[in-house]
Amino acid sequence: MNIDKLQQWIETANKNEEQIYHRGHLVEDRNEVEWIGPKKGGKYVPTDRALDVDKKADAMYASFENHQVALFQRIVKHSPNQRTAPVYEYVVKKL
């Protein structure tokens, strides 16, 4: 769900309705980068996905600070050897 639809949902949702706004690992997904440019002299930049996740997370936190929603996460998958990040569903609940 994109940021505009999420914000519209917050305005129109009934009390206690829930919506998953992200699935993955929020911290890692917000910091995803790619190398742009030549091998020497290039730079790391955030991916489009990271920018989208960042906008959604910031918007959901702003709504939380305005007492419109509650935020929580559910673990979906974890790695017993901890070599890969766990996967969560990040949920917004209308207050």
Secondary structure, 3 states (H helix, E strand, C coil): CCHHHHHHHHHHCCCCCEEEEEEECHHHHHCCEEEECCCCCCEEEECHHHHHHHHHHHHHHHHHHCCCEEEEEEEEECCCCCCCCCEEEEEEEEC
